[in-house]
Amino acid sequence: MANKAPLAVAAVVGIVAIVGLKLVTGSTGDAQSTTGATAPDTTTAATPRRGCTTVTVAASSEKAALLTRLANDYNTSGRTVHGHCFGMRVTTAASGTAETALARGWDPTSDGARPDVWTPAASSWVGLLRKDLSTHDRPDMLPITTPSITSTPLVLAMPKPMATALGWPKKPLGWGDVLSLANNPAGWGAKGHPQWGKFTLGKTNPNISTSGLEATVGAFVAATGRSSDLSAHDIADPKVRRYVADVEHSVVHYGDTTLTYLSNLQRADDAGSGLGYVSAVAVEEKSVLDYDAGNPTGDPKTRGDHRPPKVPLVAVYPKEGTLYSDSPWVTLNAPWVSTAKRAGAADMLAYLRTRAAQKVFTDAGFRTYDHKAGTPIERSDAVLPDGVKVTLSPPSPDVLAGVRTTWSQVRKRARVLLLLDVSGSMGEEVANSGGATKLRLAKRAALAALDDFAPTDQVGVWAFTTGLPDPHNTYTELAPVAPIGTQRAKVKRAISDLIPLSGTPLYAAIRAAAQKMDATLDPDSINAVVVLTDGKNEYPQDTDLTGLVHDLGAGTSEGGLRVFSIAYGDGADLGTLKKISQASDAAAYDATNAATISKVFTAVISNF
């Protein structure tokens, strides 16, 4: 295929790439939307309390549905505070995304309704927010105390046969065992199971996801050889950094949420290959119970819709110690939070810590706010009521910030081809955007998001459309796959000049991109194609979706190519993109609301 194209095409490609990135970002760190990608933060369905003061609660997504149920119970309870009544409204906000929004100054236009109370998945985010507010010289809006409303510990979820091969449940296991097996050239062959291939780890991005942050802290602690508080000296120690880098090297890919892994694992199990996708995933204990119930999303509404897996997961509690996701209740000392709302928030906290409310959490697989197990945990043979032997304390805010910075330096590198749709429909205006087109919003998001790649990450950009000078060509190369540090300025210039062109040769372009990347896979990197499109396949010369899905599914084992997709705008074929991404054990992201492109872009980049 030709490698040269007019400047207009190159510009379009750049814009599409940006759009693709932004759309992927829309996923949250704790929840999901399509094939494991999170939808933009939303308000859950809680019945308002008429005539009462509404308190808006931004909740991490893994507990937002339960908190909505409890909000409805609270709103109909008749409770009052000094004669005043309050109503709880719950919105879903990924912990890392909300922390970033609060640190920069919450913008209702892009971030949604301003919260009066923030309840992230773990107190670590509170410490990071305090650090980030100080760094940006913003007023501290955090209270002195942030009581927990429920809890669940971080575990390594493993397919039961694999955990058993390592000695579970009798033998204490942890990050050291993961590292030993990951570094062994024989892989699972060292444990008598060569058919399982090499050891692979699923782990989310610590900048967004609570499980990713806690797993990174756990790996740093394990690297020190002791179970004491991390220090700045520890994270700067070359030996510690090498240990963590070796753990990261076993990662399949990162992501904004563990649901990507659990949903892909469920599909693999349905196909009879539950032992072929990933060896272990760092998740919260509750997620093991949800997966084994056939409900990896943890949404109470979907429980019972799918049968339990053939190969269940079990929880390995890292012997070096683990952190609890303690769901702190953070009543913000922000200008928009009145004294009355703070009084209502205090009453809601008291309600959520009652025995009846705590049972709602424990019946769903959480633990109480003081770490006590409920009936589901006590009756399960996959999790252990006393599994946590060493409870780690969250590091200081300064050290947590250092952990994030160090992770960005030692994480597994990425090798990504951005495949961007530059069809004519990208020139359409986006509603309520002040006249901006989809392309304009995509360019704005992309120019900012490209900076999220490290200089040593390899990034290439293709634009795809019909009507190119060579009628047999469906794409043009804007930038080859090369270290982005050497071509960032070039790519940004090209993106700034992009314009919309013709039709959408979706299947042919994805096929060409996959073949190009497959031919040059780097086993030491995360290899991926990110395709962004706002339409459907419009190329009669290639309508073979079945063949494309088959070919993509044949090359994803042990670090193969994955195709992440972004459905951009209401004309995008989300159903088809889900099939394509699921075939390669990746995720499709829903950006059918084009205004969410910036959030989605951040989410997609979090996979690398």
SULLIN-V964942 format. One record per pair of residues at least 12 apart in sequence whose C-alpha atoms are under 6 Angstrom apart, sorted by sequence separation. I is the first residue (numbers start at 1). J is the second residue. If there is no record, write none. Layout:
i j
I J
I J
//
This chain:
i j
27 39
75 87
187 199
294 306
362 374
373 385
426 438
427 439
463 475
294 307
426 439
463 476
26 40
294 308
462 476
293 308
462 477
292 308
462 478
71 88
182 199
223 240
461 478
564 581
461 479
563 581
460 479
223 243
292 312
460 480
460 481
46 68
68 90
459 481
562 584
564 586
566 588
570 592
458 481
459 482
563 586
564 587
565 588
566 589
567 590
568 591
569 592
458 482
562 586
564 588
567 591
568 592
569 593
47 72
95 120
458 483
459 484
567 592
569 594
46 72
49 75
457 483
458 484
568 594
456 483
64 92
556 584
103 132
455 484
31 61
99 129
103 133
455 485
553 583
30 61
61 92
506 537
549 580
552 583
553 584
30 62
54 86
58 90
60 92
505 537
552 584
52 85
53 86
54 87
55 88
56 89
57 90
58 91
59 92
60 93
504 537
505 538
528 561
530 563
532 565
52 86
54 88
56 90
58 92
59 93
60 94
262 296
504 538
505 539
508 542
527 561
528 562
529 563
530 564
531 565
532 566
533 567
534 568
549 583
58 93
60 95
474 509
528 563
530 565
533 568
534 569
466 502
535 571
465 502
466 503
534 571
535 572
536 573
49 87
465 503
534 572
465 504
465 505
417 459
421 463
423 465
414 457
415 458
416 459
417 460
418 461
419 462
420 463
421 464
422 465
413 457
415 459
417 461
419 463
420 464
44 90
44 91
209 256
43 91
208 256
42 91
201 250
202 251
205 254
42 92
200 250
201 251
202 252
204 254
205 255
41 92
200 251
201 252
203 254
204 255
205 256
41 93
204 256
58 115
57 115
56 115
56 116
57 117
58 118
59 119
60 120
57 118
59 120
60 121
30 94
29 94
28 94
179 247
314 382
315 383
323 391
321 390
322 391
323 392
317 387
321 391
322 392
317 388
321 392
211 283
427 500
426 500
424 500
423 500
424 501
200 278
201 279
203 281
422 500
423 501
424 502
200 279
201 280
202 281
203 282
286 365
422 501
423 502
199 279
201 281
286 366
423 503
423 504
222 320
414 525
415 526
416 527
418 529
419 530
420 531
421 532
96 208
413 525
414 526
415 527
416 528
417 529
418 530
419 531
420 532
421 533
416 529
158 280
157 280
156 280
157 281
156 281
156 282
155 282
155 283
154 283
155 284
154 284
155 285
153 284
154 285
153 285
152 285
174 318
173 318
174 319
173 319
172 319
160 312
159 312
160 313
445 598
159 313
160 314
158 313
157 313
158 314
157 314
157 315
156 315
155 315
156 316
155 316
155 317
248 411
249 412
248 412
230 395
245 410
232 399
154 323
153 323
153 324
152 324
153 325
152 325
151 325
151 326
150 326
150 327
148 326
149 327
29 208
30 209
148 327
29 209
148 328
147 328
148 329
146 328
147 329
146 329
146 330
142 332
141 332
142 333
141 333
141 334
414 608
122 325
121 325
122 326
122 327
123 328
121 327
120 327
119 327
119 328
119 329
119 330
118 330
117 330
117 331
152 366
117 332
151 366
152 367
116 332
151 367
151 368
150 368
151 369
150 369
149 369
116 337
148 369
36 259
36 260
31 257
29 256
30 257
28 256
29 257
86 344
131 397
128 397
124 394
127 397
253 526
252 559
264 585
256 603
256 606
255 606
255 607
254 607
253 607
254 608
17 418
205 606
17 420
16 420
16 421
16 422
13 420
13 422
12 422
19 442
22 445
18 442
18 443
15 442
18 445
15 443
18 446
13 462
13 463
10 478
5 476
3 476
3 477
14 494
15 495
14 495
11 494
15 498
11 495
11 497
12 498
11 498
12 499
11 499
12 500
8 498
8 499
20 532
23 566
20 566
36 587
35 587
37 589
35 588
24 589
23 591
26 599
27 600
23 597
25 599
26 600
22 597
25 600
22 598
24 600
25 601
27 603
22 599
23 600
24 601
25 602
26 603
22 600
23 601
25 603
22 601
24 603
25 604
21 601
22 602
24 604
21 604
//
